[in-house]
Amino acid sequence: MLNKKFYCILLAGGSGDKLWPWSRENKPKQFASIGTGNVTLLRLAYERCLDLVPTENILVATLDRYKDLVTELIPELPEKNLILEPLGRHTAPCTVYSAYTLIKRDPEAVIAMMPADNILQRDALTRQTMEKAMTYAAEHDVLLTLGVIPTRPEPNYGYIQVSGGKEARDAGLPAPVKTFTEKPDVRIAEAFLKSGEFFWNSGIYIWKASVVKEECEALMPSITGLFEGWENNIGTPAESAFINKVYADCPKLSIDYGLMEKTSRAWIFPVNFKWMDLDNWEELYENNADTDELGNICNTSAKLIKDCRGNILLSEKRDKLIAVRGMENFIVVDTDDVLLICPRNADAYNDLTSATGFPDFEKFR
């Protein structure tokens, strides 16, 4: 039986600009089906949560402007389970807002906060690991972050050093956090990997609502102070106007910088399930099992691909014929208003897409 004190909050307000033009300002990656699949990342994340908590205990935190996208993808989600932010202020304000929301609903709530754009296997290992982590958080006054053992020196991920060194990491048990490092360069990431003391930061956090509230109020008063009077506003008709006022003055701050790097209650919970932070095209390519014999990814039902290797070929129209010859290691993405053709190389992609920030291309962002 699912624990009625356990809650999942899916974070679905990010922009996902490193997967442009598949991910756009008006429809970021969490609302898109990625690669060859037909199901959106948000819907996949929601369905994983169904294995962990009662349906009524799943909430989605997103921006006001994405409300219709969320309700279209999860029509069964009650409106009271939408945490709507008027502005993107990163994860710290959202954490505070979410904690106050759930404390008012259930003072004993245990929360798993998860990015909607992470990719996890929906299997017994993932379910059992999440249940153990939530049970641990319910029984201890700690702020848990799930740690993934790194397999390569990846500069696009955050890293967490565990207290107790390599022995503590290899033990596979919950342990205090020593340091956080956000997206190091390759040289430093290689040193982290060699030391055996570091985990990748999954961005999945688990804690009691009462504990994270207490720590946020102690360590982030510049944010929690803006929520003064939340008890009389959140969960009432006055909530929207109250939150609009709060966010107008709220600083942009991540939960790692604002809370986890400062608290003495940060603990890591090691996990062995398959995890991916889908943040760029190379992540999508390296973790996509749906390639042909020459390593091409193509999502259409009709395809004519000859003498091609290592390409990402995507179209919004799944019944479109993609015909390509003699192309190697390219990204080709076809949407209603953008056609991207670019080498599958981060520097080339970033150099090309940085120009979309110019006013002439504003409508295509």
N, C-alpha and C positions, 0 to 999 in steps of 0.2 A: 504493500500500500504506500502511496506517495505521501511524504511528510507535508502536512498543511502549513507548517511554519517555514517551509523552504520556498523562495521566490527566485525567478530569473528576470533580469533586466537586460534587454538587448539594446546595445548602443548603435543607433542607426542614423546618425546625423553627419557623418563624415563626407568629404568631397570626392575622394578617390581620383584625383586629377592625374595620377601617374598611369592610369589605364584609359586616358582619353584616346579616341572619341567614343569608346564603348561606355565609359563612365563620364557623365556630363554634369554640369552644375545643376541642371533641372532634373536629372535622374542619375544619381551617383551609383557606384558599383553595387552597393547592397541591394539595390532595386533592379538589378540586371541579372540575367542568366549569363554565367561566365563560361567561356570556352565552348565545348560541344554540348553542354547540358541545356535543359529546357526549364529548370527550376531556379528561381532567383536565390541569391545568397541569404536574404532575409527570411524567405520561406523555409529554406533548409535549416537555418538557425532556430526558427520557431519550432519546427518539427522535432529537432533534437531536444528542445526544452520539454516537450510533451513526455519524454521518457523520465524526466527528473522531478517535475513539480506538477501540482494540479493545474488544469487549464486556466482557471481563474487567477493563478499566481504568476502568469507570464505577462510582463510589461514591456513596452517598447518606448525607448527615449529617442526622440528625433526632433527635427526642426519643424516649426509650424508649417512651413511651405511644403513639407513632405507628408503631411497628414493624409492626404488623399491617396498617395502611393502606398502608404502602410495599410490603409483600410481596404484598398483594392487587393493587395496581396494576402492580407490576413483578415478577411471579412468577419470572421468569428471573434475577433479581438474586441472586448468591451471598451467603450470610449473612455471609461474611467482608468483603463490600463494603458492609456497613452500619456506619456510625459512629454509635453510639447514645449520646446525652448524657442523663444522668439528670435534669438541670435545664436550663432555658433561661438561658444566661449571655451571650447576644449572640454576636457573630462572632469576637472575639479568642480566647477559649478553644477554640472549635471549630477555628480556624485552626491553633493549636498542636497540638491533638489529631490533626488530619488530617495535618499535616506529619510528626509522629512516626510515625503509622501507615504512611505511604507510604515514608518513609526506611527503615524496617525492611524493607519489601517490596522497594523498588527505590531505592537511594541516588542514582540519576541521574534520578529522576522529575521531570517538568515538569507542574505542576498548573494546571488552569483551574478556579477556584472560581466557581460561578454560582448565583445565587438560583433556586430552582425555580419561583418565581412570576413571573419576567420573561417577557415575550412577545417572541420573536424569530422572524423568518421562517425557515423551514427551506428555504433555497435556496442556490444556488452562491455568491452574494456573502457570505452569513453563513459558510458553510463555509470559503471561501478566506481571509476576513479572520481567522477564528479560527486557521486553520493558520499564517498569517503571524505572528500575535501569539505563538503558542506557539513557533514557530521562533525568533523574536526573543528570547524569554525563555530559550530553551535556549542561545542563543549569547552572552547578556549577563547579567551578575550584577545584574539590576535587578528591582524589584517593579512589574510592569505593572498599570495599571488601564485598562480600556477607556473611552474618552471619546466621548460623543455630542454633536454640535454642536446646541446648543439652538435651538428654533424659536419659543419663546415664553417669557415671564418666569414660569416655573413654580415656585411656592414649595414644592411638595411633593417636589422633587428636591434632591439634593446637587450642589454645583458644584465644579469643579476649575479653577484658574487655571494656565495653562501658562507656563513660563519662556520669555522671548523675545517675549511679547506677541502681538498679532494676527497678525503675520507668521508666527510659529511655529505658531499654530493653523491658519492658512490653508494652510500647507505640507503638512499631512496626513501628517506623519512623526512617529515616536516622539520625544518630547521630555521633559525633566525637568519635574516638577511644582513649581509655586511655592507655591500655597496650596490648602487644602480649606475649603469652607464648607458646613455641614450645614443644609439647608432654610431659606434666608433668607426674609425677608418679601418681598412683591411689589415694593416700592420698590427694595430692593437687587437683587432678581432682574432688574428692568428695567435697572439700571445695569450689571450683569454682561453682559446680552445686548447692550447698546449698545456696550460696550467691545470686544467681539470677541475677548476673551482667555480666555473660559471655555468649558468643556465641562460637560455633565451627567455626573454620576458614575453609571455604569451599575451599579456594585456587582459587576462581573465582574473578578476578579483573576487574573493569570497570573504564575507564578514557578517557579523551580526549588525543589524541596523543601528542598535544602541551604541555599539563600540565605534563604528565609523563616525557616527554623529559626534560622539565625545571627542574623538581625535581631531576631526575637522574643526570643531569649535575651539579646540586648544591650539591648533597649529595653522589654521587658515582663517583667522578672525576677519581679515579683509573681505572674505567672501561670506562667511556665515553671518557676519554682522549685518549684511544687506538683507538677510532673510528674517530680520527681527519682525515678530508678529506672524510667523508662518503658521503657528498653531490655530490662529483665527481665520486664516485665508486659504491655505491649501485644503483641497477637498470641498470647497464652497464655491458658490457662483462668483465670488470675488477673486478666485485664484488667478485667472488670466491677467487681469489688470495688475494684480500684485506682482506676478512673475515678470511682466513687461517692465515694471518699474525697477525690479531687482536687476534684471539683465542689462538694463540701460547703463548701469554703473559697474557692472561686474567685469573684473579683469579676465583676460584670457590666461588660463593656467591649466596645465595637465595635472592629473592626480599623482603622477610619479614625482614631479617637481614639488608640488604643493603639499603633499602628504607623505607619500611612501618613503621619500629620501630623508624625512625629518623624524618620523615616528620611531619609537623604540619597540613598537608592536608588529613590525613588518616581519612576516615569516614566509618562507617559500614551501610550496607543496609540490614535490617532483611528480611529473606525469610521464607516462610511456606511450600514450595514444598518439596517433598521427595528427599533426597540427601544422597549419600553414597560415601565415598572415599574407593574404593576397593583396600585395601592395604595388606590383608592377608587372610588366609583360613577361619578364624573365621568370618570375615566381610562377606565373600561370603556365608557362611552357614547361618548366622543370617538373612541375607537379601534376601535369595532365597525362593521364594514362591513355587517352584516346588519340593516339598518333598512328599514322600509317607506317609501313615498313621502312620508310625513309625519314621518319620523324616529323612529318607535316601534321599540323592540326587544322582541320577544316570542319565547320559546323553546318554546312548545307547538305541537303539530301541529294542534290545533283552536283557532281564534281568531275572535272577532267584535269588531272594533275600529272604532268609528265616531266621527267628530268628535274625534279624539284626536291629540295632537302631542307629540313629544319625551319619550315615556315609556319607562321600563324596566319590563317586565312579565315576571316570571320565576316559574316553578313547578317544584318538584322532580319533580312528576308530568308528564312530557312529553306524556302523552295527555289531559291535562285541558283542558277548554274554558275559555279566558279571554275573558270578554265585558265590554267596557268602552265607555262612551260619555261624551263631554264632559270628558275629563281632559287636562290639559296640564302637561308637565314634572313628572311624578311618578315615584316609585319604588314599585313594588308587587312584593313578594317573598313567595311562598307556600311554606312548608315544612311538615313534618308537625306541628310544634308552635308555629310562629310565623307570623303574617301581618303584614307590614310595609307600611304605606301612608303615604308621606311625600313632601313636595315634593322635587324633585331639586335640592336646595340644601344646600351643605355645612353651613351654620350651623344650618338647621332639622334636618338629619339628626343632627348631633352633639349638639344640644340634646335631641333625643328619645332617642337611643340611650345617652346618658350615664346615664340612669336605670336601664339594665340592670345597672349596677354595684351597685345596692341588693340587700340580701339576699333580698328577696321575688322577685327575678328571676334568682337565681343559676343555677337549672337551665336557663335559656333562653340563657345566654351562649354 
